[in-house]
Amino acid sequence: MNCRDVGFTDNYFTHALSLYYYGDVWTFGGGIRNVLDEEPPMVDGSEITAINNTPLGYGYDINGRTYYFNVAATFDVGL
């Protein structure tokens, strides 16, 4: 009997949300990546490069939901 391993997965979508305030000098921002905490599809690690049955290098989020915050300042140095 001939068997063929399958090296593909179903569609995978994540959502992100961010909010920024741009002032004259200061910029504040923050957000959430993978808002719904969507897990990547499982694959056979012997067929493709994977960690814990999650494919590597294919745009999958292996960290789950993450939060971030940014602060930046712009100074006029008068050059």
N, CA, C and O atoms as CSV, one atom per row, in Angstrom:
chain,resi,resn,atom,element,x,y,z
A,1,MET,N,N,0.843,-1.162,0.000
A,1,MET,CA,C,0.000,0.000,0.000
A,1,MET,C,C,0.899,1.239,0.000
A,1,MET,O,O,1.792,1.339,0.842
A,2,ASN,N,N,0.690,2.175,-0.911
A,2,ASN,CA,C,1.461,3.412,-0.975
A,2,ASN,C,C,0.756,4.499,-0.181
A,2,ASN,O,O,-0.442,4.731,-0.344
A,3,CYS,N,N,1.518,5.162,0.682
A,3,CYS,CA,C,0.979,6.264,1.483
A,3,CYS,C,C,1.786,7.516,1.201
A,3,CYS,O,O,3.002,7.458,1.022
A,4,ARG,N,N,1.117,8.621,1.163
A,4,ARG,CA,C,1.781,9.899,0.953
A,4,ARG,C,C,1.482,10.795,2.150
A,4,ARG,O,O,0.326,11.009,2.515
A,5,ASP,N,N,2.578,11.323,2.766
A,5,ASP,CA,C,2.395,12.256,3.879
A,5,ASP,C,C,1.935,13.602,3.340
A,5,ASP,O,O,2.320,14.006,2.243
A,6,VAL,N,N,1.121,14.286,4.108
A,6,VAL,CA,C,0.585,15.574,3.707
A,6,VAL,C,C,1.362,16.667,4.433
A,6,VAL,O,O,1.469,16.645,5.659
A,7,GLY,N,N,1.905,17.623,3.678
A,7,GLY,CA,C,2.696,18.706,4.250
A,7,GLY,C,C,2.021,20.052,4.125
A,7,GLY,O,O,2.692,21.048,3.851
A,8,PHE,N,N,0.698,20.116,4.320
A,8,PHE,CA,C,-0.005,21.389,4.252
A,8,PHE,C,C,-1.026,21.453,5.386
A,8,PHE,O,O,-1.338,20.436,6.004
A,9,THR,N,N,-1.547,22.654,5.657
A,9,THR,CA,C,-2.533,22.847,6.721
A,9,THR,C,C,-3.694,23.677,6.197
A,9,THR,O,O,-3.663,24.184,5.075
A,10,ASP,N,N,-4.707,23.803,7.021
A,10,ASP,CA,C,-5.861,24.638,6.682
A,10,ASP,C,C,-5.498,26.113,6.830
A,10,ASP,O,O,-4.420,26.448,7.320
A,11,ASN,N,N,-6.407,26.993,6.402
A,11,ASN,CA,C,-6.194,28.434,6.549
A,11,ASN,C,C,-6.058,28.805,8.021
A,11,ASN,O,O,-6.625,28.156,8.899
A,12,TYR,N,N,-5.291,29.867,8.269
A,12,TYR,CA,C,-5.000,30.309,9.632
A,12,TYR,C,C,-5.022,31.829,9.654
A,12,TYR,O,O,-4.268,32.464,8.917
A,13,PHE,N,N,-5.870,32.426,10.483
A,13,PHE,CA,C,-6.000,33.871,10.551
A,13,PHE,C,C,-5.772,34.343,11.982
A,13,PHE,O,O,-6.228,33.709,12.933
A,14,THR,N,N,-5.061,35.466,12.127
A,14,THR,CA,C,-4.945,36.123,13.420
A,14,THR,C,C,-5.383,37.572,13.250
A,14,THR,O,O,-5.397,38.102,12.138
A,15,HIS,N,N,-5.735,38.199,14.351
A,15,HIS,CA,C,-6.181,39.587,14.322
A,15,HIS,C,C,-5.308,40.402,15.262
A,15,HIS,O,O,-4.855,39.910,16.296
A,16,ALA,N,N,-5.080,41.648,14.891
A,16,ALA,CA,C,-4.286,42.551,15.716
A,16,ALA,C,C,-5.057,43.851,15.923
A,16,ALA,O,O,-5.903,44.224,15.110
A,17,LEU,N,N,-4.751,44.529,17.023
A,17,LEU,CA,C,-5.403,45.778,17.364
A,17,LEU,C,C,-4.345,46.718,17.914
A,17,LEU,O,O,-3.550,46.326,18.768
A,18,SER,N,N,-4.327,47.960,17.430
A,18,SER,CA,C,-3.367,48.936,17.959
A,18,SER,C,C,-4.004,50.316,17.991
A,18,SER,O,O,-4.938,50.611,17.245
A,19,LEU,N,N,-3.472,51.155,18.877
A,19,LEU,CA,C,-3.953,52.514,19.041
A,19,LEU,C,C,-2.745,53.398,19.310
A,19,LEU,O,O,-1.914,53.079,20.160
A,20,TYR,N,N,-2.646,54.518,18.581
A,20,TYR,CA,C,-1.506,55.433,18.710
A,20,TYR,C,C,-1.987,56.864,18.882
A,20,TYR,O,O,-3.026,57.254,18.351
A,21,TYR,N,N,-1.217,57.637,19.630
A,21,TYR,CA,C,-1.421,59.078,19.762
A,21,TYR,C,C,-0.145,59.745,19.266
A,21,TYR,O,O,0.944,59.459,19.765
A,22,TYR,N,N,-0.279,60.636,18.283
A,22,TYR,CA,C,0.857,61.366,17.720
A,22,TYR,C,C,0.756,62.831,18.128
A,22,TYR,O,O,-0.097,63.565,17.630
A,23,GLY,N,N,1.636,63.251,19.041
A,23,GLY,CA,C,1.684,64.645,19.467
A,23,GLY,C,C,2.791,65.377,18.727
A,23,GLY,O,O,3.411,64.821,17.821
A,24,ASP,N,N,3.042,66.636,19.114
A,24,ASP,CA,C,4.110,67.414,18.481
A,24,ASP,C,C,5.482,66.831,18.772
A,24,ASP,O,O,6.344,66.810,17.893
A,25,VAL,N,N,5.695,66.358,19.990
A,25,VAL,CA,C,6.997,65.795,20.374
A,25,VAL,C,C,6.883,64.310,20.689
A,25,VAL,O,O,7.729,63.522,20.264
A,26,TRP,N,N,5.860,63.923,21.419
A,26,TRP,CA,C,5.733,62.544,21.905
A,26,TRP,C,C,4.749,61.726,21.064
A,26,TRP,O,O,3.753,62.243,20.557
A,27,THR,N,N,5.055,60.454,20.937
A,27,THR,CA,C,4.161,59.480,20.317
A,27,THR,C,C,4.000,58.321,21.296
A,27,THR,O,O,4.986,57.754,21.766
A,28,PHE,N,N,2.761,57.979,21.597
A,28,PHE,CA,C,2.453,56.861,22.477
A,28,PHE,C,C,1.606,55.856,21.706
A,28,PHE,O,O,0.711,56.243,20.954
A,29,GLY,N,N,1.879,54.598,21.888
A,29,GLY,CA,C,1.088,53.587,21.198
A,29,GLY,C,C,1.158,52.255,21.904
A,29,GLY,O,O,2.055,51.992,22.706
A,30,GLY,N,N,0.210,51.444,21.593
A,30,GLY,CA,C,0.179,50.105,22.156
A,30,GLY,C,C,-0.810,49.251,21.406
A,30,GLY,O,O,-1.593,49.740,20.591
A,31,GLY,N,N,-0.764,47.968,21.692
A,31,GLY,CA,C,-1.695,47.091,21.015
A,31,GLY,C,C,-1.591,45.652,21.458
A,31,GLY,O,O,-0.872,45.311,22.398
A,32,ILE,N,N,-2.326,44.826,20.757
A,32,ILE,CA,C,-2.390,43.393,21.027
A,32,ILE,C,C,-2.211,42.657,19.703
A,32,ILE,O,O,-2.865,42.988,18.714
A,33,ARG,N,N,-1.346,41.683,19.679
A,33,ARG,CA,C,-1.189,40.800,18.525
A,33,ARG,C,C,-1.878,39.474,18.833
A,33,ARG,O,O,-1.821,38.999,19.967
A,34,ASN,N,N,-2.523,38.878,17.844
A,34,ASN,CA,C,-3.261,37.627,17.998
A,34,ASN,C,C,-4.332,37.791,19.083
A,34,ASN,O,O,-4.329,37.076,20.084
A,35,VAL,N,N,-5.237,38.734,18.870
A,35,VAL,CA,C,-6.255,39.113,19.839
A,35,VAL,C,C,-7.056,37.911,20.339
A,35,VAL,O,O,-7.333,37.811,21.534
A,36,LEU,N,N,-7.422,37.017,19.461
A,36,LEU,CA,C,-8.256,35.873,19.833
A,36,LEU,C,C,-7.441,34.691,20.344
A,36,LEU,O,O,-7.999,33.628,20.616
A,37,ASP,N,N,-6.114,34.867,20.479
A,37,ASP,CA,C,-5.205,33.819,20.959
A,37,ASP,C,C,-5.368,32.523,20.152
A,37,ASP,O,O,-5.481,31.433,20.713
A,38,GLU,N,N,-5.377,32.671,18.835
A,38,GLU,CA,C,-5.552,31.550,17.908
A,38,GLU,C,C,-4.295,30.683,17.870
A,38,GLU,O,O,-3.196,31.198,17.669
A,39,GLU,N,N,-4.446,29.384,18.060
A,39,GLU,CA,C,-3.307,28.468,18.007
A,39,GLU,C,C,-3.016,28.073,16.560
A,39,GLU,O,O,-3.940,27.903,15.766
A,40,PRO,N,N,-1.735,27.927,16.215
A,40,PRO,CA,C,-1.393,27.506,14.850
A,40,PRO,C,C,-1.781,26.046,14.634
A,40,PRO,O,O,-1.936,25.296,15.598
A,41,PRO,N,N,-1.937,25.639,13.375
A,41,PRO,CA,C,-2.314,24.259,13.084
A,41,PRO,C,C,-1.197,23.288,13.443
A,41,PRO,O,O,-0.021,23.652,13.433
A,42,MET,N,N,-1.565,22.073,13.754
A,42,MET,CA,C,-0.603,21.029,14.077
A,42,MET,C,C,-0.161,20.336,12.788
A,42,MET,O,O,-0.954,20.150,11.865
A,43,VAL,N,N,1.123,19.959,12.741
A,43,VAL,CA,C,1.664,19.266,11.577
A,43,VAL,C,C,2.544,18.114,12.036
A,43,VAL,O,O,2.867,17.999,13.218
A,44,ASP,N,N,2.922,17.276,11.107
A,44,ASP,CA,C,3.848,16.179,11.376
A,44,ASP,C,C,5.270,16.737,11.340
A,44,ASP,O,O,5.759,17.118,10.277
A,45,GLY,N,N,5.934,16.787,12.492
A,45,GLY,CA,C,7.267,17.341,12.595
A,45,GLY,C,C,8.326,16.574,11.838
A,45,GLY,O,O,9.428,17.086,11.640
A,46,SER,N,N,8.026,15.361,11.408
A,46,SER,CA,C,9.000,14.594,10.624
A,46,SER,C,C,8.946,14.962,9.144
A,46,SER,O,O,9.845,14.603,8.384
A,47,GLU,N,N,7.905,15.671,8.731
A,47,GLU,CA,C,7.747,16.052,7.328
A,47,GLU,C,C,8.299,17.427,7.023
A,47,GLU,O,O,8.887,17.639,5.963
A,48,ILE,N,N,8.116,18.379,7.953
A,48,ILE,CA,C,8.589,19.738,7.747
A,48,ILE,C,C,9.264,20.215,9.025
A,48,ILE,O,O,9.094,19.600,10.078
A,49,THR,N,N,10.031,21.307,8.948
A,49,THR,CA,C,10.687,21.853,10.119
A,49,THR,C,C,9.633,22.386,11.080
A,49,THR,O,O,8.823,23.237,10.714
A,50,ALA,N,N,9.647,21.875,12.325
A,50,ALA,CA,C,8.607,22.231,13.280
A,50,ALA,C,C,9.152,22.200,14.700
A,50,ALA,O,O,10.137,21.521,14.991
A,51,ILE,N,N,8.489,22.951,15.580
A,51,ILE,CA,C,8.717,22.885,17.019
A,51,ILE,C,C,7.366,22.590,17.656
A,51,ILE,O,O,6.388,23.296,17.408
A,52,ASN,N,N,7.313,21.549,18.476
A,52,ASN,CA,C,6.059,21.152,19.128
A,52,ASN,C,C,4.917,21.029,18.126
A,52,ASN,O,O,3.807,21.488,18.399
A,53,ASN,N,N,5.164,20.432,17.000
A,53,ASN,CA,C,4.166,20.192,15.959
A,53,ASN,C,C,3.606,21.459,15.343
A,53,ASN,O,O,2.502,21.444,14.799
A,54,THR,N,N,4.361,22.578,15.420
A,54,THR,CA,C,3.975,23.832,14.792
A,54,THR,C,C,4.995,24.163,13.721
A,54,THR,O,O,6.190,24.190,14.015
A,55,PRO,N,N,4.571,24.417,12.481
A,55,PRO,CA,C,5.521,24.691,11.404
A,55,PRO,C,C,6.294,25.987,11.620
A,55,PRO,O,O,5.723,27.000,12.024
A,56,LEU,N,N,7.596,25.948,11.347
A,56,LEU,CA,C,8.453,27.123,11.485
A,56,LEU,C,C,8.620,27.831,10.149
A,56,LEU,O,O,8.632,27.188,9.099
A,57,GLY,N,N,8.748,29.142,10.186
A,57,GLY,CA,C,9.049,29.914,8.994
A,57,GLY,C,C,7.894,30.090,8.033
A,57,GLY,O,O,8.107,30.434,6.870
A,58,TYR,N,N,6.696,29.867,8.485
A,58,TYR,CA,C,5.545,29.972,7.593
A,58,TYR,C,C,4.569,31.047,8.035
A,58,TYR,O,O,3.431,31.074,7.566
A,59,GLY,N,N,4.993,31.943,8.936
A,59,GLY,CA,C,4.136,33.037,9.372
A,59,GLY,C,C,3.169,32.683,10.480
A,59,GLY,O,O,2.238,33.444,10.745
A,60,TYR,N,N,3.363,31.547,11.136
A,60,TYR,CA,C,2.479,31.173,12.235
A,60,TYR,C,C,2.957,31.798,13.525
A,60,TYR,O,O,4.161,31.914,13.757
A,61,ASP,N,N,2.023,32.202,14.366
A,61,ASP,CA,C,2.326,32.820,15.647
A,61,ASP,C,C,2.425,31.736,16.705
A,61,ASP,O,O,1.407,31.189,17.129
A,62,ILE,N,N,3.655,31.416,17.142
A,62,ILE,CA,C,3.822,30.370,18.148
A,62,ILE,C,C,3.827,30.934,19.568
A,62,ILE,O,O,3.904,30.168,20.528
A,63,ASN,N,N,3.747,32.266,19.721
A,63,ASN,CA,C,3.764,32.889,21.042
A,63,ASN,C,C,2.377,33.122,21.618
A,63,ASN,O,O,2.250,33.392,22.812
A,64,GLY,N,N,1.350,33.028,20.814
A,64,GLY,CA,C,0.005,33.318,21.306
A,64,GLY,C,C,-0.225,34.816,21.406
A,64,GLY,O,O,0.461,35.601,20.752
A,65,ARG,N,N,-1.195,35.214,22.229
A,65,ARG,CA,C,-1.536,36.631,22.383
A,65,ARG,C,C,-0.377,37.364,23.052
A,65,ARG,O,O,0.150,36.916,24.070
A,66,THR,N,N,0.018,38.508,22.461
A,66,THR,CA,C,1.078,39.336,23.046
A,66,THR,C,C,0.631,40.793,23.053
A,66,THR,O,O,-0.148,41.232,22.206
A,67,TYR,N,N,1.147,41.527,24.032
A,67,TYR,CA,C,0.837,42.939,24.201
A,67,TYR,C,C,2.111,43.748,23.987
A,67,TYR,O,O,3.211,43.255,24.238
A,68,TYR,N,N,1.966,44.978,23.527
A,68,TYR,CA,C,3.133,45.838,23.368
A,68,TYR,C,C,2.752,47.292,23.623
A,68,TYR,O,O,1.591,47.683,23.502
A,69,PHE,N,N,3.773,48.087,23.983
A,69,PHE,CA,C,3.600,49.510,24.233
A,69,PHE,C,C,4.827,50.232,23.715
A,69,PHE,O,O,5.950,49.797,23.970
A,70,ASN,N,N,4.637,51.325,22.992
A,70,ASN,CA,C,5.733,52.098,22.410
A,70,ASN,C,C,5.651,53.546,22.857
A,70,ASN,O,O,4.568,54.118,22.980
A,71,VAL,N,N,6.826,54.130,23.098
A,71,VAL,CA,C,6.940,55.559,23.390
A,71,VAL,C,C,8.084,56.087,22.550
A,71,VAL,O,O,9.153,55.480,22.499
A,72,ALA,N,N,7.866,57.226,21.884
A,72,ALA,CA,C,8.919,57.844,21.067
A,72,ALA,C,C,8.837,59.352,21.210
A,72,ALA,O,O,7.766,59.917,21.430
A,73,ALA,N,N,9.995,59.995,21.081
A,73,ALA,CA,C,10.061,61.450,21.128
A,73,ALA,C,C,10.827,61.941,19.914
A,73,ALA,O,O,11.806,61.327,19.490
A,74,THR,N,N,10.368,63.064,19.356
A,74,THR,CA,C,11.024,63.680,18.213
A,74,THR,C,C,11.491,65.070,18.635
A,74,THR,O,O,10.697,65.892,19.093
A,75,PHE,N,N,12.791,65.320,18.474
A,75,PHE,CA,C,13.366,66.598,18.880
A,75,PHE,C,C,13.877,67.341,17.661
A,75,PHE,O,O,14.541,66.756,16.805
A,76,ASP,N,N,13.570,68.629,17.578
A,76,ASP,CA,C,14.071,69.469,16.485
A,76,ASP,C,C,15.457,69.981,16.907
A,76,ASP,O,O,15.577,70.805,17.814
A,77,VAL,N,N,16.492,69.479,16.235
A,77,VAL,CA,C,17.859,69.860,16.608
A,77,VAL,C,C,18.329,71.069,15.837
A,77,VAL,O,O,19.447,71.531,16.070
A,78,GLY,N,N,17.546,71.597,14.945
A,78,GLY,CA,C,17.847,72.817,14.212
A,78,GLY,C,C,19.076,72.727,13.310
A,78,GLY,O,O,19.869,73.666,13.246
A,79,LEU,N,N,19.233,71.609,12.617
A,79,LEU,CA,C,20.383,71.475,11.715
A,79,LEU,C,C,20.175,72.272,10.486
A,79,LEU,O,O,21.036,72.286,9.606
